[in-house]
């Protein structure tokens, strides 16, 4: 295991200014993980914001709360509202409102449940729509948080590279998710 140092871009000691998440990174990881990147994005952004607010955050639990019906939406709203509040405190001009991303996440969750009940091409269409919804929700939110980091951290703020956790997530989850989808599609064809 690597000890924290300034040479390792993924070490705790050197990532204080690697806070910017690019649209490309978000879109790629959300699509590659079939929408499950939302959980890691919630974890990462809660963790980043922990030192910026007076409240104590539990990034893992906050991210996993999205799996809890109804409560997860309240926790998501709190997350989005915290981003808006941070931006407002720093007088960042933004049109960001937590309402639209929350609605998109709600629809994403509903469609995810619906896709599991749908058959054939319909489930694929629902999956594509749900991926578009969750990706759009994150992409509507992240620019406000990026603007906050640029304003508070100044010119030293950098784009965060894909870190070990994300790469591990991709390597482990990606094949499992897409293999699962392929098997389900094959079973649906066999049952027809």
C-alpha positions as CSV (number, residue, x, y, z in Angstrom):
1,X,0.0,0.0,0.0
2,X,1.3,3.4,-0.9
3,X,1.8,5.9,1.9
4,X,0.4,9.4,1.5
5,X,2.9,11.6,-0.4
6,X,2.8,14.4,-2.9
7,X,4.1,12.3,-5.8
8,X,1.0,10.0,-5.8
9,X,-2.0,11.9,-7.3
10,X,-4.4,9.5,-5.5
11,X,-2.9,10.0,-2.0
12,X,-4.9,11.8,0.7
13,X,-2.1,14.3,1.2
14,X,-2.0,15.4,-2.4
15,X,-5.7,15.4,-3.5
16,X,-6.8,18.5,-1.6
17,X,-7.0,20.5,-4.8
18,X,-8.1,17.7,-7.2
19,X,-11.8,18.5,-6.8
20,X,-13.1,19.2,-10.3
21,X,-15.1,16.4,-11.9
22,X,-15.3,16.9,-15.7
23,X,-18.4,16.2,-17.7
24,X,-16.5,13.7,-19.8
25,X,-15.5,11.7,-16.6
26,X,-19.1,11.8,-15.3
27,X,-20.7,10.8,-18.6
28,X,-18.2,7.9,-19.2
29,X,-18.4,6.5,-15.7
30,X,-22.2,6.7,-15.5
31,X,-22.6,5.0,-18.9
32,X,-19.9,2.4,-18.2
33,X,-21.5,1.4,-14.9
34,X,-25.1,1.4,-16.2
35,X,-26.0,4.4,-14.0
36,X,-24.5,3.0,-10.8
37,X,-21.8,5.8,-10.8
38,X,-24.4,7.9,-9.0
39,X,-23.5,6.1,-5.8
40,X,-19.8,6.8,-6.1
41,X,-20.5,10.4,-7.2
42,X,-22.7,10.9,-4.1
43,X,-20.0,9.4,-1.9
44,X,-17.2,11.5,-3.4
45,X,-19.0,14.8,-3.4
46,X,-20.3,14.3,0.2
47,X,-16.7,13.5,1.2
48,X,-15.4,16.6,-0.6
49,X,-18.0,18.9,1.0
50,X,-17.5,17.5,4.5
51,X,-14.9,20.1,5.4
52,X,-16.9,22.9,3.8
53,X,-20.0,22.6,6.0
54,X,-20.8,22.7,9.7
55,X,-22.6,19.4,9.5
56,X,-21.0,16.0,9.9
57,X,-21.3,13.9,6.8
58,X,-21.2,10.1,6.4
59,X,-20.4,9.8,2.7
60,X,-20.9,6.0,2.4
61,X,-24.2,6.0,4.3
62,X,-25.4,9.1,2.4
63,X,-24.6,7.4,-0.9
64,X,-26.3,4.1,0.0
65,X,-29.4,6.0,1.3
66,X,-30.4,6.3,-2.3
67,X,-31.4,2.6,-2.2
68,X,-33.9,3.4,0.6
69,X,-37.3,4.3,-0.9
70,X,-38.5,7.8,-0.2
71,X,-35.7,8.5,2.4
72,X,-33.1,8.3,-0.3
73,X,-34.8,11.2,-2.2
74,X,-34.8,13.3,0.9
75,X,-31.1,12.6,1.4
76,X,-30.5,13.4,-2.3
77,X,-32.4,16.7,-2.0
78,X,-30.2,17.5,1.0
79,X,-27.1,16.8,-1.0
80,X,-28.3,19.1,-3.9
81,X,-29.4,21.8,-1.5
82,X,-26.0,21.7,0.2
83,X,-24.3,22.3,-3.1
84,X,-26.7,25.2,-3.9
85,X,-26.1,26.7,-0.4
86,X,-22.3,26.5,-0.7
87,X,-22.5,28.3,-4.1
88,X,-24.9,30.9,-2.7
89,X,-22.6,31.6,0.3
90,X,-19.7,32.3,-2.1
91,X,-21.9,34.5,-4.3
92,X,-21.5,32.2,-7.3
93,X,-24.1,33.1,-10.0
94,X,-25.8,30.0,-11.0
95,X,-29.2,28.9,-12.3
96,X,-28.8,25.6,-10.5
97,X,-31.9,24.5,-8.6
98,X,-32.1,21.1,-6.7
99,X,-35.6,20.5,-8.1
100,X,-34.8,19.3,-11.6
101,X,-31.9,17.0,-10.8
102,X,-34.0,15.5,-8.0
103,X,-36.9,14.9,-10.4
104,X,-34.5,13.2,-12.8
105,X,-33.1,11.0,-10.1
106,X,-36.7,10.1,-9.1
107,X,-37.6,9.1,-12.7
108,X,-34.3,7.2,-12.9
109,X,-35.2,5.1,-9.9
110,X,-38.7,4.5,-11.1
111,X,-37.5,3.5,-14.6
112,X,-34.9,1.2,-13.0
113,X,-37.6,-0.6,-11.2
114,X,-39.8,-0.7,-14.4
115,X,-36.9,-2.0,-16.5
116,X,-36.6,-5.0,-14.3
117,X,-40.2,-5.9,-15.1
118,X,-40.1,-5.1,-18.8
119,X,-39.3,-7.5,-21.6
120,X,-37.1,-7.4,-24.7
121,X,-36.4,-4.2,-26.5
122,X,-38.6,-2.2,-24.1
123,X,-36.2,-2.9,-21.2
124,X,-33.2,-1.7,-23.3
125,X,-35.1,1.5,-24.2
126,X,-35.9,2.0,-20.6
127,X,-32.3,1.4,-19.6
128,X,-31.1,4.0,-22.2
129,X,-33.6,6.6,-21.0
130,X,-32.7,6.0,-17.3
131,X,-29.0,6.3,-18.2
132,X,-29.7,9.7,-19.8
133,X,-31.7,10.8,-16.8
134,X,-29.1,10.0,-14.2
135,X,-26.3,11.4,-16.3
136,X,-28.2,14.6,-16.9
137,X,-29.0,14.9,-13.2
138,X,-25.3,14.7,-12.3
139,X,-24.2,17.0,-15.2
140,X,-26.7,19.6,-14.1
141,X,-25.3,19.6,-10.6
142,X,-21.6,19.2,-11.0
143,X,-20.8,22.6,-12.7
144,X,-22.1,24.5,-9.6
145,X,-19.9,22.4,-7.4
146,X,-17.0,22.9,-9.8
147,X,-17.5,26.7,-9.7
148,X,-17.5,26.5,-5.9
149,X,-14.2,24.7,-5.9
150,X,-12.7,27.2,-8.4
151,X,-13.8,30.1,-6.3
152,X,-12.7,28.7,-2.9
153,X,-9.5,26.9,-3.9
154,X,-8.4,29.4,-6.6
155,X,-6.2,28.7,-9.6
156,X,-4.6,25.6,-7.9
157,X,-7.8,23.5,-8.2
158,X,-7.3,20.6,-10.6
159,X,-9.5,18.1,-12.4
160,X,-9.6,14.9,-10.4
161,X,-8.1,11.9,-12.3
162,X,-9.7,8.6,-12.3
163,X,-8.7,7.2,-9.0
164,X,-8.1,3.7,-7.8
165,X,-11.6,3.2,-6.4
166,X,-13.2,4.3,-9.7
167,X,-10.9,2.1,-11.8
168,X,-11.6,-0.8,-9.5
169,X,-15.3,0.0,-9.8
170,X,-15.1,-0.2,-13.5
171,X,-12.9,-3.3,-13.6
172,X,-15.2,-5.3,-11.2
173,X,-18.7,-3.9,-11.8
174,X,-18.6,-3.2,-15.5
175,X,-18.3,-6.8,-16.7
176,X,-20.7,-8.0,-14.1
177,X,-23.4,-5.5,-15.0
178,X,-23.2,-5.9,-18.8
179,X,-22.9,-9.7,-18.5
180,X,-26.0,-9.7,-16.4
181,X,-27.8,-7.6,-19.0
182,X,-26.7,-10.0,-21.7
183,X,-27.8,-13.1,-19.8
184,X,-31.2,-11.5,-19.1
185,X,-31.6,-10.6,-22.7
186,X,-30.7,-14.1,-23.8
187,X,-33.1,-15.6,-21.3
188,X,-35.9,-13.4,-22.6
189,X,-35.2,-14.5,-26.1
190,X,-35.2,-18.2,-25.1
191,X,-38.5,-17.8,-23.2
192,X,-40.3,-16.3,-26.2
